[in-house]
Structure formats: structure tokens, C-alpha cells
Amino acid sequence: MEELSPAAFVARRARGDDLTLLDVREPWELAIARVDGALHIPMAEIPGRSAELDPAKPVVVMCHSGIRSARVGHYLESRGFAVLNLAGGIDAWSQVIDSTVRRY
């Protein structure tokens, strides 16, 4: 699965690419830090809720650091989704894109 840096994600969105940003972190993590516009489905709920994703749109999966999102990404790829892993997760997002997003 291909990794996409936070900066590359923002650039693709800015040029009009229609991407779904899927946040697979737990609700308590979302309460600390979030990216506006992301679809939130906790990792454990993905099998039962993957129908909420549009298979025609690439899915960029995000977690805290990129490890859980990679696992979810492989799962979604095995079900026919086009998937990219947000490299470094929300931690990298906070460092590179938006320093107002809390780190934890």
C-alpha cells in the first residue's frame, strides 16, 4: 500500500482530488485531536461499517502514527478499495500541517 504524506494529501485535496480521509482512531483520541472533514470509524468497527465508504473514491486511512491505519488499509485493499496510508498519522499532521492539532 502506498503512503501519502500529510503535505501530499493537502496538495491533492487543493488540486481537487476527491479523497475520503478515514480516521480509525478511538473516540477518546478524536476528543483530543481531529482533522476536520475526516470520516471517523474506529478500527474495530471497520468490518461492519465499510459500506459507509464509497468504493469509487480513494480512501486515505489515518490513525495516530500510521500503524493501525496500515492494518485497516490492507483490510480495505483486500475488499477492493483503493487505499493510501497517511504517513505518520495525526501526529505528523500536527507537526507538518496544523500545529493547533494537539499531540498526544
Backbone torsions as a table, in degrees:
resi	resn	phi	psi	omega
1	MET	NA	138.5	-179.8
2	GLU	-76.4	143.2	173.9
3	GLU	-98.8	147.3	179.3
4	LEU	-127.3	124.2	179.1
5	SER	-70.9	156.8	175.9
6	PRO	-55.6	-41.1	179.8
7	ALA	-63.8	-40.4	178.7
8	ALA	-67.2	-36.4	175.9
9	PHE	-61.0	-49.9	-179.9
10	VAL	-59.9	-41.3	179.6
11	ALA	-64.1	-41.8	178.8
12	ARG	-65.3	-41.5	176.9
13	ARG	-62.7	-41.7	-178.5
14	ALA	-63.6	-32.3	179.3
15	ARG	-87.1	3.2	172.6
16	GLY	101.0	5.7	177.0
17	ASP	-63.1	135.1	-179.8
18	ASP	-93.3	96.4	-176.7
19	LEU	-118.2	143.9	172.1
20	THR	-96.3	122.6	174.3
21	LEU	-93.5	113.0	-177.0
22	LEU	-105.9	115.9	179.5
23	ASP	-97.2	116.6	-175.7
24	VAL	-103.3	14.6	179.6
25	ARG	-74.6	168.5	179.4
26	GLU	-77.2	156.4	-179.6
27	PRO	-54.6	-37.5	-179.7
28	TRP	-64.8	-31.9	177.8
29	GLU	-71.4	-39.6	178.9
30	LEU	-62.6	-33.1	178.1
31	ALA	-65.7	-25.3	-179.9
32	ILE	-85.4	-45.8	-173.7
33	ALA	-150.7	137.6	180.0
34	ARG	-148.6	159.9	173.4
35	VAL	-111.4	121.5	-179.8
36	ASP	-58.3	138.6	177.1
37	GLY	90.0	-5.2	179.2
38	ALA	-78.9	143.8	172.6
39	LEU	-85.1	127.7	-177.4
40	HIS	-104.5	116.3	171.1
41	ILE	-136.4	109.6	179.5
42	PRO	-56.1	148.5	-175.6
43	MET	-48.4	-47.3	-177.0
44	ALA	-64.5	-20.3	-177.8
45	GLU	-94.2	-5.3	-176.1
46	ILE	-55.8	-48.9	-178.1
47	PRO	-56.3	-38.8	-178.4
48	GLY	-84.0	-14.0	-175.2
49	ARG	-121.9	7.9	-177.3
50	SER	-63.5	-18.3	176.1
51	ALA	-65.5	-15.3	177.3
52	GLU	-74.8	-12.5	-179.7
53	LEU	-91.8	143.0	177.9
54	ASP	-86.2	113.2	-178.2
55	PRO	-67.2	-11.3	179.1
56	ALA	-85.0	-11.4	-178.1
57	LYS	-111.6	137.6	173.5
58	PRO	-60.9	141.1	180.0
59	VAL	-108.5	124.8	174.4
60	VAL	-103.0	114.9	-174.7
61	VAL	-95.9	136.3	-176.0
62	MET	-132.7	140.4	170.2
63	CYS	-135.4	-148.7	179.8
64	HIS	-75.7	-47.6	-175.2
65	SER	-127.4	-9.7	179.2
66	GLY	113.1	-4.8	-177.3
67	ILE	-82.2	-53.6	178.4
68	ARG	-62.8	-39.3	-179.1
69	SER	-63.8	-32.9	176.9
70	ALA	-65.7	-40.9	177.9
71	ARG	-62.8	-46.0	177.9
72	VAL	-63.3	-41.0	179.4
73	GLY	-58.8	-44.0	178.4
74	HIS	-63.3	-40.2	177.4
75	TYR	-60.4	-49.0	-178.7
76	LEU	-65.4	-38.7	176.3
77	GLU	-59.0	-39.9	-179.1
78	SER	-67.2	-13.3	177.6
79	ARG	-107.3	14.2	171.5
80	GLY	94.7	3.3	179.2
81	PHE	-81.6	147.0	170.4
82	ALA	-84.9	119.0	-170.6
83	VAL	-128.5	141.6	171.3
84	LEU	-126.7	144.6	177.7
85	ASN	-100.7	127.3	178.0
86	LEU	-73.3	106.9	-175.7
87	ALA	-61.1	126.0	177.3
88	GLY	82.4	-6.0	175.9
89	GLY	59.0	-155.4	-177.0
90	ILE	-68.9	-23.0	177.0
91	ASP	-63.8	-45.2	177.3
92	ALA	-67.6	-36.8	178.2
93	TRP	-56.4	-46.5	-179.6
94	SER	-63.0	-38.5	-177.7
95	GLN	-76.0	-32.8	-171.4
96	VAL	-105.4	-38.6	-171.6
97	ILE	-103.2	-49.6	-172.0
98	ASP	-144.1	98.9	-176.9
99	SER	-70.3	-8.0	175.7
100	THR	-79.9	-12.4	174.2
101	VAL	-75.7	119.6	-176.1
102	ARG	-62.5	142.0	173.1
103	ARG	-96.5	147.3	178.4
104	TYR	-146.2	NA	NA
